[in-house]
Amino acid sequence: MFFILLIILAAIGFVVQYLLGLLQIKNFSKNYTELRKNGRVTIGRRPSIFKAGTLVLIQINKKNLIEEVRYMQGVTVFNKFKKLNGIENINIQKLSDKDLQQYNALLVKAIMDAQHTFNVINSGGEIEKIPSPLMKIVNKVNRTFKKEGSVS
């Protein structure tokens, strides 16, 4: 009986997590669409399991100047995008750590990822897929087993 109750609770938790995730995706789509109407948008991301994950949307104009920045940061699905002030009218390609000193480290990494994404796409390249935190763990375990099983 306890095992069945545990399965039911896990299923309910999964469904609730899925529905809240859909709301978060809807929030992302709304903010991305609003920014995209006014210019190009570059996206920076910094996924994490135990720390706050961070997602940044940076709207840029034809001169590559930052016009508006929105970010979402946190560990739950209840987070929403907020406006970020302080780096408007800076060229995205010339953005440096010095310009970002007032922000937390995860936000800085996400902004720098957005800059990297812009530079790669602008030069005609493709963005590498960032593995999820869970996939990073799986890949690390796989590499460990491959080292143990290899013959030197």
C-alpha positions as CSV (number, residue, x, y, z in Angstrom):
1,M,0.0,0.0,0.0
2,F,2.8,2.4,0.9
3,F,4.6,1.7,-2.4
4,I,1.4,2.5,-4.4
5,L,0.9,5.8,-2.5
6,L,4.6,6.7,-3.1
7,I,4.1,6.1,-6.9
8,I,0.9,8.2,-6.9
9,L,2.6,11.1,-5.1
10,A,5.6,10.9,-7.5
11,A,3.3,11.0,-10.5
12,I,1.4,14.0,-9.0
13,G,4.7,15.8,-8.4
14,F,5.8,15.1,-12.0
15,V,2.6,16.4,-13.4
16,V,2.7,19.6,-11.3
17,Q,6.4,20.1,-12.2
18,Y,5.5,19.7,-15.9
19,L,2.6,22.2,-15.7
20,L,4.7,24.8,-13.9
21,G,7.5,24.2,-16.4
22,L,5.0,25.0,-19.2
23,L,4.1,28.3,-17.5
24,Q,7.8,29.2,-17.3
25,I,8.3,28.4,-21.0
26,K,5.2,30.6,-21.8
27,N,6.9,33.4,-19.8
28,F,10.1,33.0,-21.7
29,S,8.2,33.0,-25.1
30,K,6.3,36.2,-24.1
31,N,9.5,38.1,-23.1
32,Y,11.5,36.8,-26.1
33,T,8.7,37.9,-28.5
34,E,8.4,41.3,-27.0
35,L,12.2,41.9,-27.3
36,R,12.3,40.4,-30.8
37,K,9.7,42.8,-32.1
38,N,12.2,45.7,-31.4
39,G,15.4,44.1,-32.7
40,R,17.7,41.2,-32.5
41,V,18.0,39.2,-29.4
42,T,20.9,37.1,-28.1
43,I,20.4,34.5,-25.3
44,G,22.8,33.7,-22.6
45,R,22.3,30.7,-20.2
46,R,23.9,29.3,-17.2
47,P,22.1,26.1,-16.1
48,S,22.7,24.7,-12.6
49,I,21.2,22.1,-10.3
50,F,22.2,23.3,-6.8
51,K,22.8,27.0,-7.6
52,A,20.4,29.4,-9.2
53,G,20.1,28.8,-13.0
54,T,20.2,31.9,-15.0
55,L,18.8,32.9,-18.4
56,V,19.5,36.3,-20.1
57,L,17.8,37.9,-23.1
58,I,19.7,40.8,-24.5
59,Q,18.0,43.0,-27.2
60,I,20.5,44.7,-29.5
61,N,20.0,47.2,-32.3
62,K,21.6,47.4,-35.8
63,K,24.8,49.1,-34.3
64,N,25.2,46.1,-31.9
65,L,24.3,48.4,-28.9
66,I,22.4,46.8,-26.0
67,E,18.9,48.3,-25.8
68,E,17.3,46.2,-23.2
69,V,18.2,43.2,-20.9
70,R,15.9,40.8,-19.1
71,Y,17.0,37.9,-16.9
72,M,15.5,35.0,-15.1
73,Q,17.4,33.6,-12.1
74,G,16.5,31.1,-9.5
75,V,16.2,27.4,-8.6
76,T,12.4,27.0,-8.9
77,V,9.9,27.2,-11.8
78,F,8.2,30.2,-10.1
79,N,10.9,32.6,-11.4
80,K,9.9,35.2,-14.0
81,F,11.9,37.5,-16.2
82,K,13.0,40.9,-14.7
83,K,14.5,43.9,-16.4
84,L,18.2,44.4,-15.8
85,N,19.5,48.0,-15.9
86,G,23.1,49.2,-16.2
87,I,24.5,47.9,-19.4
88,E,22.3,49.7,-22.0
89,N,24.0,51.5,-24.9
90,I,27.2,49.4,-24.6
91,N,28.3,47.5,-27.7
92,I,27.7,43.8,-27.1
93,Q,31.0,42.9,-28.7
94,K,32.9,45.3,-26.4
95,L,31.2,44.2,-23.2
96,S,33.7,43.2,-20.5
97,D,33.8,41.9,-16.9
98,K,34.5,45.5,-15.8
99,D,31.1,46.6,-17.1
100,L,29.4,43.8,-15.1
101,Q,31.0,44.2,-11.7
102,Q,27.8,45.1,-9.9
103,Y,26.1,41.8,-10.8
104,N,26.4,38.3,-9.2
105,A,28.8,35.7,-10.8
106,L,26.1,33.6,-12.3
107,L,24.5,36.5,-14.0
108,V,27.8,37.7,-15.3
109,K,28.5,34.2,-16.8
110,A,25.1,34.2,-18.5
111,I,25.7,37.7,-20.0
112,M,29.1,36.6,-21.2
113,D,27.5,33.5,-22.7
114,A,25.1,35.8,-24.6
115,Q,28.0,37.8,-25.9
116,H,29.7,34.6,-27.0
117,T,26.5,33.4,-28.7
118,F,26.2,36.7,-30.5
119,N,29.9,36.6,-31.7
120,V,29.6,32.9,-32.9
121,I,26.4,33.5,-34.8
122,N,27.6,36.9,-36.2
123,S,30.7,35.1,-37.6
124,G,28.5,32.4,-39.2
125,G,29.2,29.6,-36.7
126,E,26.9,27.3,-34.8
127,I,26.3,27.3,-31.0
128,E,27.5,24.2,-29.2
129,K,24.8,22.7,-27.0
130,I,25.4,23.1,-23.3
131,P,24.7,19.8,-21.5
132,S,22.3,19.9,-18.6
133,P,23.8,19.6,-15.2
134,L,22.5,16.0,-15.0
135,M,24.1,15.1,-18.4
136,K,27.4,16.6,-17.1
137,I,27.3,14.1,-14.3
138,V,26.5,11.2,-16.6
139,N,29.3,12.2,-19.0
140,K,31.8,12.5,-16.1
141,V,30.8,9.0,-14.8
142,N,31.1,7.6,-18.4
143,R,34.6,9.1,-18.8
144,T,35.6,7.6,-15.4
145,F,34.5,4.1,-16.5
146,K,36.2,4.5,-19.9
147,K,39.5,5.3,-18.1
148,E,39.3,2.3,-15.8
149,G,38.4,0.0,-18.7
150,S,41.1,1.2,-21.1
151,V,44.3,-0.8,-21.6
152,S,47.5,1.2,-21.4
